[in-house]
Protein backbone atom coordinates (compact mmCIF):
# COMPACT_ATOMS: atom_id res chain seq x y z
CA UNK A 1 0.00 0.00 0.00
CA UNK A 2 2.75 2.44 0.88
CA UNK A 3 4.53 2.09 -2.50
CA UNK A 4 1.24 2.90 -4.24
CA UNK A 5 0.77 6.02 -2.14
CA UNK A 6 4.34 7.09 -2.84
CA UNK A 7 3.80 6.60 -6.56
CA UNK A 8 0.61 8.67 -6.49
CA UNK A 9 2.41 11.43 -4.61
CA UNK A 10 5.18 11.48 -7.22
CA UNK A 11 2.59 11.63 -10.04
CA UNK A 12 0.79 14.56 -8.44
CA UNK A 13 4.11 16.33 -7.75
CA UNK A 14 5.18 15.85 -11.35
CA UNK A 15 1.88 17.20 -12.61
CA UNK A 16 2.24 20.20 -10.31
CA UNK A 17 5.80 20.79 -11.58
CA UNK A 18 4.61 20.56 -15.19
CA UNK A 19 1.81 22.97 -14.51
CA UNK A 20 4.23 25.41 -12.85
CA UNK A 21 6.67 25.16 -15.77
CA UNK A 22 3.84 25.61 -18.27
CA UNK A 23 2.61 28.67 -16.39
CA UNK A 24 6.10 30.16 -16.30
CA UNK A 25 6.61 29.42 -19.99
CA UNK A 26 3.28 30.98 -20.93
CA UNK A 27 4.16 34.02 -18.83
CA UNK A 28 7.59 34.58 -20.36
CA UNK A 29 6.30 33.78 -23.85
CA UNK A 30 3.22 35.94 -23.61
CA UNK A 31 3.87 39.17 -25.54
CA UNK A 32 2.96 42.54 -24.11
CA UNK A 33 2.79 45.80 -26.00
CA UNK A 34 4.64 49.03 -25.43
CA UNK A 35 3.02 51.38 -27.87
CA UNK A 36 2.93 49.52 -31.16
CA UNK A 37 5.87 47.23 -30.34
CA UNK A 38 5.28 43.71 -29.04
CA UNK A 39 7.84 42.47 -26.48
CA UNK A 40 8.24 39.20 -24.64
CA UNK A 41 10.86 37.84 -22.28
CA UNK A 42 11.82 35.01 -24.66
CA UNK A 43 12.28 37.46 -27.53
CA UNK A 44 14.47 39.67 -25.38
CA UNK A 45 16.58 36.64 -24.43
CA UNK A 46 16.87 35.68 -28.11
CA UNK A 47 17.97 39.19 -29.02
CA UNK A 48 20.60 39.26 -26.29
CA UNK A 49 21.93 35.86 -27.36
CA UNK A 50 22.17 36.99 -30.99
CA UNK A 51 24.01 40.16 -29.96
CA UNK A 52 26.43 38.21 -27.73
CA UNK A 53 27.13 35.72 -30.53
CA UNK A 54 27.70 38.60 -32.97
CA UNK A 55 30.21 40.24 -30.61
CA UNK A 56 32.07 36.96 -30.14
CA UNK A 57 32.11 36.21 -33.88
CA UNK A 58 33.25 39.74 -34.72
CA UNK A 59 36.33 39.48 -32.51
CA UNK A 60 37.17 35.94 -33.60
CA UNK A 61 36.74 36.54 -37.34
CA UNK A 62 38.59 39.88 -37.14
CA UNK A 63 41.63 38.23 -35.55
CA UNK A 64 41.45 35.33 -38.01
CA UNK A 65 41.29 37.72 -40.98
CA UNK A 66 44.28 39.72 -39.71
CA UNK A 67 46.31 36.55 -39.26
CA UNK A 68 45.48 35.37 -42.78
CA UNK A 69 46.39 38.76 -44.25
CA UNK A 70 49.59 38.89 -42.19
CA UNK A 71 50.91 35.91 -44.15
CA UNK A 72 50.99 38.08 -47.29
CA UNK A 73 54.23 40.03 -47.26
CA UNK A 74 53.01 42.86 -49.52
CA UNK A 75 50.17 43.96 -47.19
CA UNK A 76 51.32 46.56 -44.64
CA UNK A 77 50.20 46.27 -41.00
CA UNK A 78 48.06 49.41 -41.22
CA UNK A 79 45.91 48.01 -44.03
CA UNK A 80 45.65 44.67 -42.25
CA UNK A 81 44.38 46.42 -39.13
CA UNK A 82 41.88 48.46 -41.15
CA UNK A 83 40.39 45.40 -42.86
CA UNK A 84 40.09 43.59 -39.55
CA UNK A 85 38.34 46.53 -37.90
CA UNK A 86 35.92 47.02 -40.80
CA UNK A 87 34.99 43.32 -40.75
CA UNK A 88 34.42 43.51 -36.99
CA UNK A 89 32.17 46.57 -37.26
CA UNK A 90 30.13 45.01 -40.10
CA UNK A 91 29.48 41.84 -38.11
CA UNK A 92 28.47 43.85 -35.03
CA UNK A 93 26.11 46.00 -37.12
CA UNK A 94 24.44 42.95 -38.70
CA UNK A 95 24.18 41.29 -35.31
CA UNK A 96 22.60 44.39 -33.78
CA UNK A 97 20.01 44.53 -36.58
CA UNK A 98 19.16 40.85 -36.18
CA UNK A 99 18.96 41.28 -32.40
CA UNK A 100 16.50 44.15 -32.79
CA UNK A 101 14.49 42.09 -35.26
CA UNK A 102 14.35 39.09 -32.91
CA UNK A 103 13.73 41.02 -29.68
CA UNK A 104 11.19 43.59 -30.85
CA UNK A 105 9.98 42.08 -34.15
CA UNK A 106 10.94 45.27 -35.95
CA UNK A 107 11.14 45.62 -39.71
CA UNK A 108 13.67 47.76 -41.54
CA UNK A 109 11.30 50.72 -41.66
CA UNK A 110 10.92 50.74 -37.88
CA UNK A 111 14.67 50.42 -37.43
CA UNK A 112 15.19 53.36 -39.79
CA UNK A 113 12.78 55.43 -37.69
CA UNK A 114 14.69 54.51 -34.53
CA UNK A 115 18.02 55.52 -36.06
CA UNK A 116 16.47 58.77 -37.29
CA UNK A 117 15.38 59.58 -33.75
CA UNK A 118 18.84 58.68 -32.48
CA UNK A 119 20.42 60.94 -35.06
CA UNK A 120 18.35 63.86 -33.79
CA UNK A 121 19.50 63.12 -30.25
CA UNK A 122 23.09 62.85 -31.42
CA UNK A 123 22.77 66.21 -33.16
CA UNK A 124 21.78 67.92 -29.92
CA UNK A 125 23.53 66.12 -27.09
CA UNK A 126 26.07 63.67 -28.48
CA UNK A 127 27.67 65.66 -31.25
CA UNK A 128 31.21 65.26 -29.85
CA UNK A 129 30.74 61.51 -29.53
CA UNK A 130 29.40 61.34 -33.08
CA UNK A 131 32.35 63.41 -34.32
CA UNK A 132 34.81 61.00 -32.67
CA UNK A 133 33.06 57.97 -34.22
CA UNK A 134 32.94 59.57 -37.68
CA UNK A 135 36.61 60.53 -37.35
CA UNK A 136 37.40 56.93 -36.44
CA UNK A 137 36.00 55.75 -39.77
CA UNK A 138 37.92 58.51 -41.56
CA UNK A 139 41.15 57.30 -39.97
CA UNK A 140 40.40 53.70 -40.95
CA UNK A 141 39.50 54.42 -44.59
CA UNK A 142 41.56 57.51 -45.48
CA UNK A 143 44.47 56.30 -43.33
CA UNK A 144 46.35 59.56 -42.65
CA UNK A 145 47.43 57.87 -39.41
CA UNK A 146 47.99 54.11 -39.32
CA UNK A 147 48.75 51.58 -36.63
CA UNK A 148 52.52 51.55 -36.07
CA UNK A 149 53.07 55.16 -37.21
CA UNK A 150 55.23 57.48 -35.13
CA UNK A 151 53.37 60.76 -34.57
CA UNK A 152 53.75 64.01 -32.63
CA UNK A 153 50.71 65.77 -31.13
CA UNK A 154 51.61 69.12 -29.58
CA UNK A 155 54.07 68.08 -26.82
CA UNK A 156 53.34 64.35 -26.99
CA UNK A 157 55.14 61.90 -29.27
CA UNK A 158 54.79 58.15 -29.68
CA UNK A 159 53.65 55.12 -31.69
CA UNK A 160 50.03 54.44 -32.65
CA UNK A 161 48.98 51.19 -30.99
CA UNK A 162 45.31 50.94 -31.95
CA UNK A 163 42.57 52.95 -33.67
CA UNK A 164 39.25 52.24 -31.97
CA UNK A 165 35.73 53.38 -32.73
CA UNK A 166 36.01 56.58 -30.67
CA UNK A 167 39.62 56.91 -29.50
CA UNK A 168 43.18 56.14 -30.58
CA UNK A 169 45.81 54.74 -28.24
CA UNK A 170 49.31 56.24 -28.57
CA UNK A 171 52.29 54.87 -26.60
CA UNK A 172 54.90 57.55 -25.92
CA UNK A 173 58.67 57.14 -25.80
CA UNK A 174 58.31 56.83 -22.01
CA UNK A 175 55.99 53.80 -22.53
CA UNK A 176 52.98 55.79 -21.31
CA UNK A 177 49.67 55.19 -23.10
CA UNK A 178 47.77 58.31 -24.19
CA UNK A 179 44.08 58.07 -25.11
CA UNK A 180 43.42 60.58 -27.90
CA UNK A 181 39.91 61.32 -29.28
CA UNK A 182 39.74 60.53 -32.98
CA UNK A 183 38.33 63.96 -33.85
CA UNK A 184 41.53 65.55 -32.53
CA UNK A 185 43.64 63.53 -34.98
CA UNK A 186 41.42 64.57 -37.90
CA UNK A 187 40.77 68.24 -37.13
CA UNK A 188 44.05 69.35 -35.52
CA UNK A 189 47.59 69.56 -36.83
CA UNK A 190 49.93 66.67 -36.10
CA UNK A 191 53.26 65.37 -37.39
CA UNK A 192 53.35 61.84 -38.82
CA UNK A 193 57.00 60.84 -38.96
CA UNK A 194 56.17 57.59 -40.79
CA UNK A 195 53.98 59.02 -43.58
CA UNK A 196 55.26 59.10 -47.15
CA UNK A 197 59.02 59.30 -47.75
CA UNK A 198 60.88 57.48 -44.94
CA UNK A 199 63.72 60.04 -45.16
CA UNK A 200 63.31 63.05 -42.86
CA UNK A 201 65.39 66.21 -42.57
CA UNK A 202 66.40 67.33 -39.07
CA UNK A 203 67.28 70.99 -38.45
CA UNK A 204 69.58 72.00 -35.59
CA UNK A 205 69.68 75.80 -35.12
CA UNK A 206 72.40 77.55 -33.11
CA UNK A 207 74.10 80.90 -32.77
CA UNK A 208 77.78 81.91 -32.49
CA UNK A 209 79.53 85.07 -31.39
CA UNK A 210 79.48 87.99 -33.83
CA UNK A 211 83.29 87.97 -34.22
CA UNK A 212 83.43 84.28 -35.19
CA UNK A 213 84.96 83.06 -38.47
CA UNK A 214 81.98 82.08 -40.65
CA UNK A 215 83.98 79.59 -42.73
CA UNK A 216 85.39 77.92 -39.61
CA UNK A 217 81.90 77.62 -38.14
CA UNK A 218 80.62 76.03 -41.34
CA UNK A 219 83.44 73.48 -41.50
CA UNK A 220 83.05 72.63 -37.82
CA UNK A 221 79.31 72.04 -38.13
CA UNK A 222 79.78 69.77 -41.14
CA UNK A 223 82.45 67.86 -39.24
CA UNK A 224 80.06 67.45 -36.30
CA UNK A 225 77.57 65.67 -38.58
CA UNK A 226 80.15 63.11 -39.76
CA UNK A 227 80.02 59.50 -38.53
CA UNK A 228 76.89 60.07 -36.45
CA UNK A 229 74.65 57.02 -36.19
CA UNK A 230 71.51 57.06 -38.39
CA UNK A 231 72.61 60.20 -40.30
CA UNK A 232 72.53 59.71 -44.08
CA UNK A 233 75.41 60.70 -46.36
CA UNK A 234 73.03 61.14 -49.28
CA UNK A 235 71.59 63.78 -49.14
CA UNK A 236 74.67 65.34 -47.60
CA UNK A 237 74.55 67.48 -44.43
CA UNK A 238 74.25 71.18 -45.13
CA UNK A 239 74.87 74.41 -43.20
CA UNK A 240 72.79 77.55 -43.68
CA UNK A 241 73.69 81.06 -42.50
CA UNK A 242 70.26 82.31 -41.47
CA UNK A 243 70.68 85.89 -40.26
CA UNK A 244 72.59 88.45 -38.21
CA UNK A 245 70.95 88.27 -34.81
CA UNK A 246 70.92 90.87 -32.05
CA UNK A 247 73.90 89.29 -30.27
CA UNK A 248 74.81 86.30 -32.47
CA UNK A 249 75.29 84.98 -35.98
CA UNK A 250 72.51 82.44 -36.51
CA UNK A 251 73.25 79.19 -38.36
CA UNK A 252 71.33 75.98 -39.01
CA UNK A 253 72.72 72.48 -39.53
CA UNK A 254 70.58 70.24 -41.74
CA UNK A 255 70.97 66.45 -41.72
CA UNK A 256 68.88 63.60 -43.14
CA UNK A 257 67.87 60.30 -41.56
CA UNK A 258 65.86 57.26 -42.57
CA UNK A 259 64.81 56.55 -38.98
CA UNK A 260 62.69 59.57 -38.04
CA UNK A 261 61.44 58.14 -34.77
CA UNK A 262 65.03 58.41 -33.45
CA UNK A 263 65.29 62.13 -34.14
CA UNK A 264 65.64 63.11 -30.43
CA UNK A 265 68.67 60.85 -30.01
CA UNK A 266 70.17 62.02 -33.33
CA UNK A 267 69.87 65.66 -32.19
CA UNK A 268 71.51 64.76 -28.89
CA UNK A 269 74.46 62.97 -30.55
CA UNK A 270 75.08 65.90 -32.90
CA UNK A 271 74.82 68.46 -30.08
CA UNK A 272 77.44 66.57 -28.09
CA UNK A 273 79.82 66.70 -31.08
CA UNK A 274 79.11 70.38 -31.72
CA UNK A 275 79.93 71.31 -28.14
CA UNK A 276 83.18 69.35 -28.22
CA UNK A 277 84.35 70.67 -31.61
CA UNK A 278 83.39 74.27 -30.80
CA UNK A 279 85.40 74.12 -27.59
CA UNK A 280 88.43 72.76 -29.49
CA UNK A 281 88.10 75.44 -32.21
CA UNK A 282 87.52 78.28 -29.66
CA UNK A 283 84.15 79.13 -31.18
CA UNK A 284 82.00 80.94 -28.67
CA UNK A 285 78.25 80.39 -28.25
CA UNK A 286 76.99 83.77 -26.96
CA UNK A 287 74.33 84.58 -24.42
CA UNK A 288 71.90 87.52 -24.51
CA UNK A 289 73.56 90.82 -23.58
CA UNK A 290 72.11 94.27 -22.85
CA UNK A 291 74.04 97.56 -23.04
CA UNK A 292 73.22 100.32 -20.56
CA UNK A 293 74.47 103.83 -21.47
CA UNK A 294 74.45 106.78 -19.06
CA UNK A 295 74.63 110.13 -20.85
CA UNK A 296 75.29 112.35 -17.77
CA UNK A 297 76.78 111.81 -14.34
CA UNK A 298 78.79 108.83 -13.07
CA UNK A 299 78.10 105.43 -11.55
CA UNK A 300 79.64 103.83 -8.53
CA UNK A 301 79.16 100.39 -7.01
CA UNK A 302 78.42 100.34 -3.30
CA UNK A 303 78.87 97.42 -0.91
CA UNK A 304 75.37 96.18 -1.62
CA UNK A 305 76.12 95.73 -5.35
CA UNK A 306 73.76 98.58 -6.31
CA UNK A 307 74.43 101.18 -8.97
CA UNK A 308 73.82 104.81 -8.06
CA UNK A 309 74.20 107.93 -10.16
CA UNK A 310 77.07 110.19 -9.06
CA UNK A 311 75.06 113.39 -9.05
CA UNK A 312 72.33 111.80 -6.91
CA UNK A 313 74.97 110.55 -4.47
CA UNK A 314 76.45 114.02 -4.04
CA UNK A 315 72.98 115.47 -3.47
CA UNK A 316 72.34 112.87 -0.75
CA UNK A 317 75.69 113.62 0.93
CA UNK A 318 74.94 117.36 0.86
CA UNK A 319 71.75 116.83 2.76
C-alpha positions as CSV (number, residue, x, y, z in Angstrom):
1,X,0.0,0.0,0.0
2,X,2.8,2.4,0.9
3,X,4.5,2.1,-2.5
4,X,1.2,2.9,-4.2
5,X,0.8,6.0,-2.1
6,X,4.3,7.1,-2.8
7,X,3.8,6.6,-6.6
8,X,0.6,8.7,-6.5
9,X,2.4,11.4,-4.6
10,X,5.2,11.5,-7.2
11,X,2.6,11.6,-10.0
12,X,0.8,14.6,-8.4
13,X,4.1,16.3,-7.8
14,X,5.2,15.8,-11.4
15,X,1.9,17.2,-12.6
16,X,2.2,20.2,-10.3
17,X,5.8,20.8,-11.6
18,X,4.6,20.6,-15.2
19,X,1.8,23.0,-14.5
20,X,4.2,25.4,-12.8
21,X,6.7,25.2,-15.8
22,X,3.8,25.6,-18.3
23,X,2.6,28.7,-16.4
24,X,6.1,30.2,-16.3
25,X,6.6,29.4,-20.0
26,X,3.3,31.0,-20.9
27,X,4.2,34.0,-18.8
28,X,7.6,34.6,-20.4
29,X,6.3,33.8,-23.9
30,X,3.2,35.9,-23.6
31,X,3.9,39.2,-25.5
32,X,3.0,42.5,-24.1
33,X,2.8,45.8,-26.0
34,X,4.6,49.0,-25.4
35,X,3.0,51.4,-27.9
36,X,2.9,49.5,-31.2
37,X,5.9,47.2,-30.3
38,X,5.3,43.7,-29.0
39,X,7.8,42.5,-26.5
40,X,8.2,39.2,-24.6
41,X,10.9,37.8,-22.3
42,X,11.8,35.0,-24.7
43,X,12.3,37.5,-27.5
44,X,14.5,39.7,-25.4
45,X,16.6,36.6,-24.4
46,X,16.9,35.7,-28.1
47,X,18.0,39.2,-29.0
48,X,20.6,39.3,-26.3
49,X,21.9,35.9,-27.4
50,X,22.2,37.0,-31.0
51,X,24.0,40.2,-30.0
52,X,26.4,38.2,-27.7
53,X,27.1,35.7,-30.5
54,X,27.7,38.6,-33.0
55,X,30.2,40.2,-30.6
56,X,32.1,37.0,-30.1
57,X,32.1,36.2,-33.9
58,X,33.3,39.7,-34.7
59,X,36.3,39.5,-32.5
60,X,37.2,35.9,-33.6
61,X,36.7,36.5,-37.3
62,X,38.6,39.9,-37.1
63,X,41.6,38.2,-35.6
64,X,41.5,35.3,-38.0
65,X,41.3,37.7,-41.0
66,X,44.3,39.7,-39.7
67,X,46.3,36.5,-39.3
68,X,45.5,35.4,-42.8
69,X,46.4,38.8,-44.3
70,X,49.6,38.9,-42.2
71,X,50.9,35.9,-44.2
72,X,51.0,38.1,-47.3
73,X,54.2,40.0,-47.3
74,X,53.0,42.9,-49.5
75,X,50.2,44.0,-47.2
76,X,51.3,46.6,-44.6
77,X,50.2,46.3,-41.0
78,X,48.1,49.4,-41.2
79,X,45.9,48.0,-44.0
80,X,45.6,44.7,-42.2
81,X,44.4,46.4,-39.1
82,X,41.9,48.5,-41.2
83,X,40.4,45.4,-42.9
84,X,40.1,43.6,-39.6
85,X,38.3,46.5,-37.9
86,X,35.9,47.0,-40.8
87,X,35.0,43.3,-40.8
88,X,34.4,43.5,-37.0
89,X,32.2,46.6,-37.3
90,X,30.1,45.0,-40.1
91,X,29.5,41.8,-38.1
92,X,28.5,43.9,-35.0
93,X,26.1,46.0,-37.1
94,X,24.4,43.0,-38.7
95,X,24.2,41.3,-35.3
96,X,22.6,44.4,-33.8
97,X,20.0,44.5,-36.6
98,X,19.2,40.9,-36.2
99,X,19.0,41.3,-32.4
100,X,16.5,44.2,-32.8
101,X,14.5,42.1,-35.3
102,X,14.3,39.1,-32.9
103,X,13.7,41.0,-29.7
104,X,11.2,43.6,-30.9
105,X,10.0,42.1,-34.1
106,X,10.9,45.3,-36.0
107,X,11.1,45.6,-39.7
108,X,13.7,47.8,-41.5
109,X,11.3,50.7,-41.7
110,X,10.9,50.7,-37.9
111,X,14.7,50.4,-37.4
112,X,15.2,53.4,-39.8
113,X,12.8,55.4,-37.7
114,X,14.7,54.5,-34.5
115,X,18.0,55.5,-36.1
116,X,16.5,58.8,-37.3
117,X,15.4,59.6,-33.7
118,X,18.8,58.7,-32.5
119,X,20.4,60.9,-35.1
120,X,18.3,63.9,-33.8
121,X,19.5,63.1,-30.2
122,X,23.1,62.9,-31.4
123,X,22.8,66.2,-33.2
124,X,21.8,67.9,-29.9
125,X,23.5,66.1,-27.1
126,X,26.1,63.7,-28.5
127,X,27.7,65.7,-31.2
128,X,31.2,65.3,-29.9
129,X,30.7,61.5,-29.5
130,X,29.4,61.3,-33.1
131,X,32.4,63.4,-34.3
132,X,34.8,61.0,-32.7
133,X,33.1,58.0,-34.2
134,X,32.9,59.6,-37.7
135,X,36.6,60.5,-37.3
136,X,37.4,56.9,-36.4
137,X,36.0,55.8,-39.8
138,X,37.9,58.5,-41.6
139,X,41.1,57.3,-40.0
140,X,40.4,53.7,-40.9
141,X,39.5,54.4,-44.6
142,X,41.6,57.5,-45.5
143,X,44.5,56.3,-43.3
144,X,46.3,59.6,-42.6
145,X,47.4,57.9,-39.4
146,X,48.0,54.1,-39.3
147,X,48.8,51.6,-36.6
148,X,52.5,51.5,-36.1
149,X,53.1,55.2,-37.2
150,X,55.2,57.5,-35.1
151,X,53.4,60.8,-34.6
152,X,53.7,64.0,-32.6
153,X,50.7,65.8,-31.1
154,X,51.6,69.1,-29.6
155,X,54.1,68.1,-26.8
156,X,53.3,64.3,-27.0
157,X,55.1,61.9,-29.3
158,X,54.8,58.1,-29.7
159,X,53.6,55.1,-31.7
160,X,50.0,54.4,-32.7
161,X,49.0,51.2,-31.0
162,X,45.3,50.9,-31.9
163,X,42.6,53.0,-33.7
164,X,39.2,52.2,-32.0
165,X,35.7,53.4,-32.7
166,X,36.0,56.6,-30.7
167,X,39.6,56.9,-29.5
168,X,43.2,56.1,-30.6
169,X,45.8,54.7,-28.2
170,X,49.3,56.2,-28.6
171,X,52.3,54.9,-26.6
172,X,54.9,57.6,-25.9
173,X,58.7,57.1,-25.8
174,X,58.3,56.8,-22.0
175,X,56.0,53.8,-22.5
176,X,53.0,55.8,-21.3
177,X,49.7,55.2,-23.1
178,X,47.8,58.3,-24.2
179,X,44.1,58.1,-25.1
180,X,43.4,60.6,-27.9
181,X,39.9,61.3,-29.3
182,X,39.7,60.5,-33.0
183,X,38.3,64.0,-33.8
184,X,41.5,65.5,-32.5
185,X,43.6,63.5,-35.0
186,X,41.4,64.6,-37.9
187,X,40.8,68.2,-37.1
188,X,44.0,69.3,-35.5
189,X,47.6,69.6,-36.8
190,X,49.9,66.7,-36.1
191,X,53.3,65.4,-37.4
192,X,53.4,61.8,-38.8
193,X,57.0,60.8,-39.0
194,X,56.2,57.6,-40.8
195,X,54.0,59.0,-43.6
196,X,55.3,59.1,-47.2
197,X,59.0,59.3,-47.7
198,X,60.9,57.5,-44.9
199,X,63.7,60.0,-45.2
200,X,63.3,63.0,-42.9
201,X,65.4,66.2,-42.6
202,X,66.4,67.3,-39.1
203,X,67.3,71.0,-38.4
204,X,69.6,72.0,-35.6
205,X,69.7,75.8,-35.1
206,X,72.4,77.6,-33.1
207,X,74.1,80.9,-32.8
208,X,77.8,81.9,-32.5
209,X,79.5,85.1,-31.4
210,X,79.5,88.0,-33.8
211,X,83.3,88.0,-34.2
212,X,83.4,84.3,-35.2
213,X,85.0,83.1,-38.5
214,X,82.0,82.1,-40.6
215,X,84.0,79.6,-42.7
216,X,85.4,77.9,-39.6
217,X,81.9,77.6,-38.1
218,X,80.6,76.0,-41.3
219,X,83.4,73.5,-41.5
220,X,83.1,72.6,-37.8
221,X,79.3,72.0,-38.1
222,X,79.8,69.8,-41.1
223,X,82.4,67.9,-39.2
224,X,80.1,67.5,-36.3
225,X,77.6,65.7,-38.6
226,X,80.1,63.1,-39.8
227,X,80.0,59.5,-38.5
228,X,76.9,60.1,-36.5
229,X,74.7,57.0,-36.2
230,X,71.5,57.1,-38.4
231,X,72.6,60.2,-40.3
232,X,72.5,59.7,-44.1
233,X,75.4,60.7,-46.4
234,X,73.0,61.1,-49.3
235,X,71.6,63.8,-49.1
236,X,74.7,65.3,-47.6
237,X,74.5,67.5,-44.4
238,X,74.2,71.2,-45.1
239,X,74.9,74.4,-43.2
240,X,72.8,77.5,-43.7
241,X,73.7,81.1,-42.5
242,X,70.3,82.3,-41.5
243,X,70.7,85.9,-40.3
244,X,72.6,88.4,-38.2
245,X,70.9,88.3,-34.8
246,X,70.9,90.9,-32.0
247,X,73.9,89.3,-30.3
248,X,74.8,86.3,-32.5
249,X,75.3,85.0,-36.0
250,X,72.5,82.4,-36.5
251,X,73.3,79.2,-38.4
252,X,71.3,76.0,-39.0
253,X,72.7,72.5,-39.5
254,X,70.6,70.2,-41.7
255,X,71.0,66.4,-41.7
256,X,68.9,63.6,-43.1
257,X,67.9,60.3,-41.6
258,X,65.9,57.3,-42.6
259,X,64.8,56.5,-39.0
260,X,62.7,59.6,-38.0
261,X,61.4,58.1,-34.8
262,X,65.0,58.4,-33.5
263,X,65.3,62.1,-34.1
264,X,65.6,63.1,-30.4
265,X,68.7,60.8,-30.0
266,X,70.2,62.0,-33.3
267,X,69.9,65.7,-32.2
268,X,71.5,64.8,-28.9
269,X,74.5,63.0,-30.5
270,X,75.1,65.9,-32.9
271,X,74.8,68.5,-30.1
272,X,77.4,66.6,-28.1
273,X,79.8,66.7,-31.1
274,X,79.1,70.4,-31.7
275,X,79.9,71.3,-28.1
276,X,83.2,69.3,-28.2
277,X,84.3,70.7,-31.6
278,X,83.4,74.3,-30.8
279,X,85.4,74.1,-27.6
280,X,88.4,72.8,-29.5
281,X,88.1,75.4,-32.2
282,X,87.5,78.3,-29.7
283,X,84.1,79.1,-31.2
284,X,82.0,80.9,-28.7
285,X,78.3,80.4,-28.3
286,X,77.0,83.8,-27.0
287,X,74.3,84.6,-24.4
288,X,71.9,87.5,-24.5
289,X,73.6,90.8,-23.6
290,X,72.1,94.3,-22.8
291,X,74.0,97.6,-23.0
292,X,73.2,100.3,-20.6
293,X,74.5,103.8,-21.5
294,X,74.5,106.8,-19.1
295,X,74.6,110.1,-20.9
296,X,75.3,112.4,-17.8
297,X,76.8,111.8,-14.3
298,X,78.8,108.8,-13.1
299,X,78.1,105.4,-11.5
300,X,79.6,103.8,-8.5
301,X,79.2,100.4,-7.0
302,X,78.4,100.3,-3.3
303,X,78.9,97.4,-0.9
304,X,75.4,96.2,-1.6
305,X,76.1,95.7,-5.4
306,X,73.8,98.6,-6.3
307,X,74.4,101.2,-9.0
308,X,73.8,104.8,-8.1
309,X,74.2,107.9,-10.2
310,X,77.1,110.2,-9.1
311,X,75.1,113.4,-9.0
312,X,72.3,111.8,-6.9
313,X,75.0,110.5,-4.5
314,X,76.5,114.0,-4.0
315,X,73.0,115.5,-3.5
316,X,72.3,112.9,-0.7
317,X,75.7,113.6,0.9
318,X,74.9,117.4,0.9
319,X,71.8,116.8,2.8
